[in-house]
Amino acid sequence: MDKFLRIAIDEAKKGLDEGGIPIGSALVRNGELIASGRNKRVQEQNPILHGEMDCLNNAGRIGSYKDTVIYSTLMPCYMCAGTIVQFKIPKVIVGESKTFSGAKEFMESHGVEVIDLENEECIAMMEDFIEKNADLWNEDIGE
């Protein structure tokens, strides 16, 4: 398994252990980890602190993002995809989009390369979470 997807999965598991939503992210430049993060909406009572947003926040000011790759255990939503497009992050690698289709077409229409790994661990983690926490999940995706 890709080591950066593993970092994102580990972040997602930390979030789940904290009582949150199991979505993790990692930001990479030239094969080096810049930052990682996880969905902290529940933990910090912050409606916009999705996994990708926490990761970018943890990265701080890094100048240009044009040579970075962002990993996420789940296909980014429109909010996170908008940030990816705004910062001109050229590539997104996701664990899965089976449980949430997200904003793949939006990102691709803005020139972002999106790779869906269809990772079974990511799928199982989200399917289990959604089954056990439907109300919390629906809140997270604005349903």
C-alpha positions as CSV (number, residue, x, y, z in Angstrom):
1,M,0.0,0.0,0.0
2,D,1.1,3.5,-0.7
3,K,2.7,4.9,2.4
4,F,0.8,8.3,2.2
5,L,-2.5,6.5,1.9
6,R,-1.5,4.6,5.0
7,I,-0.9,7.9,6.8
8,A,-4.3,9.1,5.7
9,I,-5.9,5.9,6.9
10,D,-4.1,6.2,10.3
11,E,-5.4,9.7,10.6
12,A,-8.9,8.5,9.9
13,K,-8.7,5.9,12.5
14,K,-7.5,8.5,15.1
15,G,-10.5,10.5,14.2
16,L,-12.8,7.5,14.8
17,D,-11.1,6.8,18.1
18,E,-11.8,10.4,19.1
19,G,-15.5,10.0,18.4
20,G,-15.3,11.7,15.0
21,I,-15.8,10.9,11.4
22,P,-13.1,8.5,10.0
23,I,-11.7,10.6,7.1
24,G,-8.0,11.3,6.9
25,S,-5.7,13.2,4.6
26,A,-2.0,13.8,3.8
27,L,-0.2,16.5,1.8
28,V,2.9,15.5,-0.1
29,R,5.6,17.3,-2.0
30,N,8.4,15.5,-3.9
31,G,7.7,12.3,-2.1
32,E,7.9,13.9,1.4
33,L,5.1,14.4,3.8
34,I,4.3,18.0,4.5
35,A,1.3,17.5,6.8
36,S,-1.5,15.2,7.7
37,G,-4.9,15.7,9.2
38,R,-8.3,14.2,9.9
39,N,-12.0,15.2,10.0
40,K,-12.4,17.1,13.3
41,R,-16.0,18.4,12.9
42,V,-17.2,16.6,16.0
43,Q,-14.1,16.9,18.1
44,E,-13.7,20.7,17.6
45,Q,-17.4,21.5,16.9
46,N,-16.2,23.1,13.6
47,P,-18.4,22.4,10.6
48,I,-15.7,23.1,8.0
49,L,-12.9,21.0,9.6
50,H,-13.0,18.2,7.1
51,G,-9.9,15.9,6.7
52,E,-8.5,17.8,3.8
53,M,-9.1,21.2,5.5
54,D,-7.4,20.0,8.7
55,C,-4.4,18.7,6.7
56,L,-4.0,22.0,4.8
57,N,-4.4,23.9,8.1
58,N,-1.7,21.8,9.7
59,A,0.6,22.4,6.7
60,G,0.5,26.2,7.4
61,R,1.8,28.6,4.8
62,I,3.9,26.6,2.4
63,G,3.9,29.0,-0.6
64,S,2.8,27.4,-3.8
65,Y,0.8,24.1,-3.8
66,K,1.4,23.6,-7.5
67,D,3.8,20.7,-6.9
68,T,1.9,18.9,-4.2
69,V,-0.4,15.9,-4.1
70,I,-3.2,15.5,-1.5
71,Y,-4.3,12.1,-0.4
72,S,-7.7,11.5,1.2
73,T,-9.3,8.3,2.4
74,L,-12.6,9.5,0.8
75,M,-13.4,11.5,-2.4
76,P,-13.4,15.2,-1.4
77,C,-16.7,17.1,-1.0
78,Y,-17.3,20.3,-2.9
79,M,-16.0,22.4,-0.1
80,C,-12.7,20.6,0.0
81,A,-12.5,20.3,-3.8
82,G,-13.0,24.0,-4.0
83,T,-10.0,24.5,-1.8
84,I,-8.0,22.1,-3.8
85,V,-8.9,24.0,-7.0
86,Q,-8.2,27.4,-5.4
87,F,-4.7,26.3,-4.2
88,K,-4.0,24.7,-7.6
89,I,-3.2,21.3,-6.1
90,P,-2.7,19.3,-9.3
91,K,-3.3,15.8,-8.1
92,V,-5.7,14.1,-5.6
93,I,-5.3,10.4,-4.7
94,V,-8.3,9.0,-2.9
95,G,-8.9,5.8,-1.0
96,E,-12.4,5.4,-2.3
97,S,-15.5,7.0,-3.7
98,K,-18.0,4.1,-3.3
99,T,-19.6,5.4,-0.2
100,F,-19.5,9.1,-1.3
101,S,-19.0,10.2,-4.9
102,G,-17.9,13.7,-3.9
103,A,-16.7,16.3,-6.4
104,K,-14.5,14.3,-8.7
105,E,-16.0,15.8,-11.9
106,F,-15.7,19.3,-10.5
107,M,-12.0,18.9,-9.7
108,E,-11.3,17.2,-13.1
109,S,-13.1,20.1,-14.9
110,H,-10.6,22.4,-13.3
111,G,-7.6,20.4,-14.4
112,V,-7.0,18.3,-11.2
113,E,-5.9,14.7,-11.8
114,V,-8.0,12.5,-9.6
115,I,-7.0,8.9,-8.9
116,D,-9.4,6.6,-7.0
117,L,-7.6,3.6,-5.5
118,E,-10.9,1.8,-4.6
119,N,-9.1,0.7,-1.4
120,E,-11.0,-2.0,0.4
121,E,-9.9,-0.8,3.9
122,C,-11.2,2.7,3.2
123,I,-14.5,1.3,1.8
124,A,-15.0,-1.0,4.8
125,M,-14.2,1.7,7.3
126,M,-16.7,4.2,5.8
127,E,-19.4,1.6,5.2
128,D,-19.2,0.5,8.9
129,F,-19.2,4.1,10.1
130,I,-22.1,5.1,8.0
131,E,-24.1,2.1,9.1
132,K,-23.5,2.8,12.8
133,N,-23.7,6.6,12.6
134,A,-26.1,7.6,9.8
135,D,-27.3,10.8,11.4
136,L,-23.7,12.1,12.0
137,W,-22.7,11.1,8.5
138,N,-25.7,12.9,7.0
139,E,-24.8,16.0,9.0
140,D,-21.3,15.8,7.6
141,I,-22.4,15.7,4.0
142,G,-25.1,18.3,4.4
143,E,-28.1,15.9,4.1
